[in-house]
Amino acid sequence: MNNFIKSREFWLGAAILGIIFGVSLRAPNFVNFANLADIFNNTSMLIILALGQMVVILTRSIDLSMASNLALSGMIVALINAAYPEIPVPVLMIIATFCGLLMGAFNGILVWKLNIPAIVVTLGTLTIFRGTIFLIAGGQWVNAAELSTGFVQMTRHLFIGLPLLSWFAIVIAIGFFIFMTRTSSGRNLYAIGVNPTASVYAGINVGRTKFNSFCIAGALSGFCGFLWVSRYVIGSVEVANGYELTIIAACVIGGISIAGGVGSVVGTILGALFLGIINSALPVINISPFWQMAISGSAIILAVILNGRSANKKGRIILKTSEDSS
């Protein structure tokens, strides 16, 4: 119980509840099921993307191209839907996910086989993916008038009071929790982040595991590309521009250490929800958007400080040298 109270997840959850309670004093209607469900729905894609980024960061890497991957995958399925509206929507969903997977695999191959730093690789592919959007679309947008009704309505269908978009996030979050806590592949991600050299001696293929993490992040980015176009009914080169920073912020606030090896699925979800609550709650009490940015930035800095303090804590001493004993 004491460990739970001291955990990042506990205090982050308490902060979220504190914000909700504080805003409800000024705007009582803020705390009702419909509004909170809408906030969760608006944060669903960020939750999915943050979980993808989490598996990459745990291996001491980072993927700056997720938002560009999302935009390109979304544009591809938007153009296909506009040209061939008879193609079933689930097929478009699969196409978007597969496109994202290929882009993630491209990042992973460069990091794995050529041993190029992930930040350099994904900074380059970020620009490549954005440029590709402009080339395939000719600088044009795809808007609601060109998309089929089934495509547009996909994320809006209700199931047990929640839109399908929210259920996608819930199912993926449950899947990630099981994967990270109940499988050897999930545990390998933590092991690589803690000590890549020791992981090799433990029989873990570090390069392939990093490659797989980029594939996971890419596939989720592609899937969210479909969701983004379906929800916001637009495909363009500007879609999700700069959103990669928000994704990383959700991970950092949720306790994912940039140094790798530390973090949890629950913490990542709470980090995304924290940003979602901030963006939704502060306008209700008439706080300027500039203050919203300042508060979010301050939360990121505080999270990095807390992550650093946690990383610097001394572990239990197992072996003592003769000097220590004297």
Secondary structure as UniProt FT lines:
FT   HELIX           2..6
FT   HELIX           8..26
FT   HELIX           28..30
FT   HELIX           33..57
FT   TURN            58..60
FT   TURN            64..65
FT   HELIX           66..83
FT   TURN            85..86
FT   HELIX           89..113
FT   HELIX           118..137
FT   TURN            138..139
FT   HELIX           144..146
FT   HELIX           149..153
FT   HELIX           154..156
FT   STRAND          158..159
FT   TURN            160..161
FT   STRAND          162..163
FT   HELIX           164..182
FT   HELIX           184..194
FT   HELIX           196..201
FT   TURN            202..203
FT   HELIX           206..232
FT   TURN            237..242
FT   HELIX           243..253
FT   TURN            254..255
FT   TURN            258..259
FT   HELIX           265..284
FT   TURN            285..286
FT   HELIX           289..312
FT   HELIX           322..325
//
